[in-house]
Amino acid sequence: MFFCVLKIKSKACIVISSPLKTLQKLKGTSNSPSPSSSMTTKQLQDYWRNEKRRCRQVKLLFEIPSTRIVEQYLSKYVLYKIIIIQTGSFDGNKTVIERRYSDFEKLHKNLLKDFNEEIEDVTFPKKCLTGNFTEEMINERKLAFRDYLGFLYSMKCVRRSKKFIDFLIRPEMEEAYGCLRGGQYTKALEILVQVVALQEKLTKHNPVLIVPTLCAVVVCHKDLENPASAYEYGEKALLRLQMHGGHRYYVPLLETMITLAYELGKDFLSLQEKLEESKAKRDQIKVFTLKELAVREYIQ
């Protein structure tokens, strides 16, 4: 049978369930007052307690409820359906992806290069010459891969790594950006919106990482003549770039937002001021448009 085996002080224990416990997520109030000298000690304590709760690490749970066998010319493999949900509260944005054995194997080999000490005691399911498509084998691997993902996610250094995040989002990203480059904006948007929900949970430690994806959504909505939706996602991207005025997406995003604000009858003077201020600090170099930046992402 194939399970993730962890060796601790020469003893082995078989992981038969996700190492992540379902926690009740406590939400801080979004309209909490800013800390000030006029606050009482109790008010300050309540403020920082709420801030700590609001910034608490998002917990994700991985489930593999089903599989499907894919048969192609000279090729046959099993696709594992992975459902990723946020624990502790109702998650209306659960993500569903599919990965095959070779995807898990590639992830494991890549992680061993950077985190050999952390995951060296994990026994990864080995390839078999026969019996890969039996119900027993598939069910065993479902459990093993579920526990494997849970174990990886339980380690901060691994769950924040680009290799782990890429395993969860890169195939969908490549498909979405391929559609964007081909002018299939509706299909690209459908995929990107799903990816954004997961990427946001995976990048709480560094919110700037999600900016390119949010900007790709802006581009799709803009080309589909949905300026209100484009502006909404543009605001989300700008919020994450508040302290990153030198980011390559900052100026192109501001230019797009000014155009959208004008089209929607919104005030764009503050955006114009930020744009002029940012350009004044930059050397006279070519600045790509938001769309030109987007089509350059995830080129295989």
C-alpha positions as CSV (number, residue, x, y, z in Angstrom):
1,M,0.0,0.0,0.0
2,F,1.2,3.5,-0.7
3,F,1.1,6.1,2.1
4,C,3.2,9.0,3.1
5,V,5.5,7.6,5.8
6,L,7.2,9.9,8.2
7,K,10.2,8.6,10.2
8,I,10.6,10.1,13.6
9,K,13.5,9.0,15.8
10,S,13.9,5.7,13.9
11,K,10.1,5.0,14.3
12,A,7.7,5.1,11.4
13,C,4.2,6.3,11.5
14,I,1.7,6.1,8.6
15,V,-0.1,9.4,7.9
16,I,-3.7,8.4,7.2
17,S,-5.3,11.7,7.3
18,S,-4.4,15.3,6.6
19,P,-2.1,16.8,9.2
20,L,-4.1,20.0,9.1
21,K,-6.8,20.3,11.8
22,T,-9.9,22.2,11.0
23,L,-9.7,25.5,12.9
24,Q,-12.4,28.0,13.5
25,K,-11.2,31.1,11.7
26,L,-11.7,34.2,13.7
27,K,-12.4,37.3,11.6
28,G,-11.3,40.8,12.6
29,T,-13.6,43.6,11.8
30,S,-12.8,45.3,8.5
31,N,-13.7,48.7,9.9
32,S,-11.5,48.6,12.9
33,P,-10.2,52.0,13.9
34,S,-6.5,52.8,13.4
35,P,-4.4,52.8,16.5
36,S,-4.0,56.3,18.0
37,S,-2.8,58.0,21.2
38,S,-6.4,58.8,22.1
39,M,-7.2,55.1,22.6
40,T,-7.4,53.6,26.0
41,T,-5.2,50.6,26.9
42,K,-8.1,48.2,26.5
43,Q,-9.0,49.7,23.1
44,L,-5.4,49.3,21.9
45,Q,-5.4,45.7,23.1
46,D,-8.6,45.0,21.3
47,Y,-7.4,46.7,18.2
48,W,-4.1,44.6,18.0
49,R,-6.0,41.4,18.9
50,N,-8.3,42.0,16.0
51,E,-5.5,42.8,13.7
52,K,-3.7,39.6,14.6
53,R,-6.8,37.6,14.0
54,R,-7.4,39.2,10.7
55,C,-3.8,38.5,9.5
56,R,-3.8,34.9,10.7
57,Q,-2.5,32.4,8.3
58,V,-5.2,31.0,6.0
59,K,-5.5,27.2,6.4
60,L,-6.2,25.1,3.4
61,L,-7.5,21.5,3.2
62,F,-6.8,19.2,0.3
63,E,-9.2,16.4,-0.7
64,I,-9.1,14.0,-3.6
65,P,-12.6,12.6,-3.9
66,S,-12.4,11.0,-7.3
67,T,-10.2,10.2,-10.3
68,R,-10.6,9.5,-14.0
69,I,-8.6,7.5,-16.5
70,V,-7.5,9.3,-19.6
71,E,-6.7,7.2,-22.7
72,Q,-4.9,8.8,-25.6
73,Y,-2.9,7.5,-28.5
74,L,0.0,5.5,-27.0
75,S,-0.8,7.0,-23.6
76,K,-3.0,6.1,-20.6
77,Y,-2.9,7.8,-17.2
78,V,-5.0,8.6,-14.1
79,L,-6.1,12.2,-13.3
80,Y,-6.6,12.9,-9.6
81,K,-9.3,15.5,-8.8
82,I,-8.0,17.8,-6.1
83,I,-10.4,20.0,-4.2
84,I,-8.8,22.8,-2.2
85,I,-10.9,24.6,0.4
86,Q,-10.3,27.1,3.2
87,T,-11.0,25.6,6.6
88,G,-12.7,27.2,9.6
89,S,-15.5,28.9,7.6
90,F,-17.7,28.4,4.6
91,D,-15.6,28.7,1.5
92,G,-17.6,29.7,-1.5
93,N,-14.5,29.8,-3.7
94,K,-13.2,26.3,-3.4
95,T,-10.9,25.4,-6.2
96,V,-10.9,22.2,-8.2
97,I,-7.8,21.1,-10.2
98,E,-6.6,17.8,-11.7
99,R,-3.1,16.4,-11.6
100,R,-1.6,13.1,-12.7
101,Y,1.1,11.0,-11.1
102,S,3.9,12.5,-13.1
103,D,2.9,16.0,-11.8
104,F,3.2,14.9,-8.2
105,E,6.5,13.1,-9.0
106,K,7.9,16.2,-10.6
107,L,6.8,18.3,-7.6
108,H,8.5,15.9,-5.2
109,K,11.8,15.9,-7.1
110,N,11.8,19.7,-7.4
111,L,11.1,20.2,-3.7
112,L,13.9,17.7,-2.7
113,K,16.4,20.1,-4.3
114,D,15.4,23.0,-2.0
115,F,13.9,21.2,1.1
116,N,15.7,17.9,1.2
117,E,16.1,17.9,5.0
118,E,12.5,18.9,5.6
119,I,10.9,16.2,3.4
120,E,13.6,13.5,3.2
121,D,11.6,11.2,5.4
122,V,8.5,11.3,3.2
123,T,8.1,8.0,1.3
124,F,6.7,9.0,-2.1
125,P,4.4,6.4,-3.9
126,K,6.7,4.5,-6.3
127,K,5.9,3.8,-9.9
128,C,4.7,0.3,-10.7
129,L,5.1,-1.6,-14.0
130,T,1.7,-3.2,-13.7
131,G,-1.5,-2.6,-11.8
132,N,-1.5,1.2,-12.0
133,F,-5.1,1.3,-13.1
134,T,-6.7,-1.1,-10.6
135,E,-9.3,0.3,-8.2
136,E,-7.1,-0.7,-5.2
137,M,-4.0,1.1,-6.5
138,I,-5.9,4.2,-7.5
139,N,-7.6,4.4,-4.1
140,E,-4.3,4.0,-2.3
141,R,-2.7,6.7,-4.2
142,K,-5.7,9.0,-3.7
143,L,-5.1,8.8,0.1
144,A,-1.3,9.0,-0.3
145,F,-1.5,12.2,-2.4
146,R,-4.0,13.8,-0.2
147,D,-1.8,13.3,2.9
148,Y,1.3,14.3,0.9
149,L,-0.2,17.7,0.0
150,G,-1.4,18.2,3.5
151,F,2.0,17.5,4.9
152,L,3.7,19.9,2.4
153,Y,1.3,22.6,3.2
154,S,1.9,22.2,7.0
155,M,5.4,23.5,6.5
156,K,5.6,27.2,6.0
157,C,8.8,27.1,4.0
158,V,7.3,24.7,1.5
159,R,3.8,26.2,1.2
160,R,5.3,29.6,0.4
161,S,7.8,28.2,-2.2
162,K,7.3,29.0,-5.8
163,K,7.5,25.3,-6.7
164,F,4.6,24.3,-4.5
165,I,2.5,27.2,-5.6
166,D,3.3,26.5,-9.3
167,F,2.2,22.9,-8.8
168,L,-1.3,24.2,-7.8
169,I,-1.8,27.0,-10.3
170,R,0.7,26.9,-13.2
171,P,-1.1,24.5,-15.6
172,E,-4.3,26.6,-15.3
173,M,-2.3,29.8,-15.7
174,E,-0.6,28.6,-18.8
175,E,-3.9,27.7,-20.3
176,A,-5.5,31.0,-19.3
177,Y,-2.7,33.1,-20.7
178,G,-2.6,31.1,-23.9
179,C,-6.3,31.9,-24.3
180,L,-5.6,35.6,-23.6
181,R,-2.9,35.7,-26.2
182,G,-5.2,34.1,-28.7
183,G,-8.0,36.6,-28.0
184,Q,-10.2,34.1,-26.2
185,Y,-10.9,36.5,-23.4
186,T,-14.1,34.9,-22.1
187,K,-12.4,31.5,-21.7
188,A,-9.3,33.1,-20.2
189,L,-11.4,35.1,-17.8
190,E,-13.2,32.0,-16.6
191,I,-10.0,30.3,-15.7
192,L,-8.3,33.3,-14.2
193,V,-11.1,34.1,-11.8
194,Q,-10.9,30.6,-10.4
195,V,-7.1,30.8,-10.1
196,V,-7.3,34.2,-8.4
197,A,-9.4,32.7,-5.6
198,L,-6.7,30.1,-4.9
199,Q,-3.7,32.3,-5.5
200,E,-5.0,34.8,-3.1
201,K,-5.1,32.2,-0.3
202,L,-1.6,30.9,-1.3
203,T,0.1,34.3,-1.3
204,K,-1.1,36.0,1.9
205,H,2.5,36.3,2.9
206,N,3.3,38.3,-0.2
207,P,0.2,39.9,-1.8
208,V,2.2,41.5,-4.6
209,L,2.5,38.0,-6.2
210,I,-1.1,38.1,-7.3
211,V,-0.9,41.4,-9.1
212,P,-0.1,40.0,-12.6
213,T,-3.1,37.7,-12.4
214,L,-5.4,40.5,-11.3
215,C,-4.1,42.7,-14.1
216,A,-4.7,39.9,-16.6
217,V,-8.3,39.9,-15.4
218,V,-8.4,43.6,-15.9
219,V,-7.2,43.2,-19.5
220,C,-9.8,40.5,-20.2
221,H,-12.7,42.5,-18.8
222,K,-11.5,45.6,-20.6
223,D,-11.4,43.9,-24.0
224,L,-14.8,42.3,-23.3
225,E,-16.1,45.9,-22.8
226,N,-16.8,45.3,-19.1
227,P,-15.2,48.5,-17.7
228,A,-16.9,48.3,-14.3
229,S,-15.5,44.8,-13.6
230,A,-12.1,45.8,-15.1
231,Y,-12.0,48.8,-12.7
232,E,-13.0,46.6,-9.7
233,Y,-10.1,44.2,-10.3
234,G,-7.7,47.1,-11.1
235,E,-8.5,48.6,-7.6
236,K,-7.6,45.3,-6.0
237,A,-4.3,45.3,-7.9
238,L,-3.5,48.9,-7.0
239,L,-4.2,48.2,-3.3
240,R,-1.5,45.5,-3.3
241,L,1.0,47.9,-5.1
242,Q,0.6,50.8,-2.6
243,M,4.1,50.3,-1.2
244,H,5.6,49.1,-4.5
245,G,5.6,52.1,-6.8
246,G,8.6,50.7,-8.7
247,H,6.8,47.5,-9.7
248,R,6.7,46.9,-13.4
249,Y,2.9,46.7,-13.4
250,Y,2.4,50.0,-11.5
251,V,2.5,52.6,-14.2
252,P,0.7,50.5,-16.9
253,L,-2.0,49.7,-14.3
254,L,-2.4,53.4,-13.4
255,E,-2.7,54.3,-17.1
256,T,-5.4,51.7,-17.6
257,M,-7.2,52.8,-14.5
258,I,-7.3,56.4,-15.6
259,T,-8.8,55.3,-18.9
260,L,-11.4,53.2,-17.2
261,A,-12.2,55.9,-14.6
262,Y,-12.8,58.4,-17.4
263,E,-15.0,56.0,-19.2
264,L,-17.0,55.3,-16.1
265,G,-17.3,58.9,-15.0
266,K,-15.2,58.4,-11.9
267,D,-12.7,60.9,-10.5
268,F,-9.3,60.1,-12.0
269,L,-7.3,63.2,-10.8
270,S,-5.7,61.3,-7.9
271,L,-4.7,58.5,-10.2
272,Q,-3.2,61.0,-12.6
273,E,-1.2,62.6,-9.8
274,K,0.2,59.2,-8.8
275,L,1.1,58.5,-12.4
276,E,2.9,61.7,-12.9
277,E,4.7,61.3,-9.6
278,S,5.8,57.8,-10.5
279,K,7.0,58.8,-14.0
280,A,9.0,61.6,-12.6
281,K,11.0,59.1,-10.5
282,R,11.7,56.8,-13.4
283,D,14.3,57.0,-16.1
284,Q,13.0,57.6,-19.6
285,I,12.5,54.0,-20.6
286,K,9.8,52.4,-22.6
287,V,6.8,51.4,-20.5
288,F,4.7,48.6,-21.8
289,T,1.0,48.7,-21.8
290,L,-0.9,46.5,-19.3
291,K,-1.9,44.2,-22.2
292,E,1.6,44.0,-23.5
293,L,2.8,42.9,-20.0
294,A,0.0,40.4,-19.7
295,V,0.7,38.5,-22.9
296,R,4.3,38.0,-21.9
297,E,3.4,36.0,-18.8
298,Y,3.6,32.2,-18.7
299,I,5.1,31.7,-22.1
300,Q,6.1,28.1,-22.3
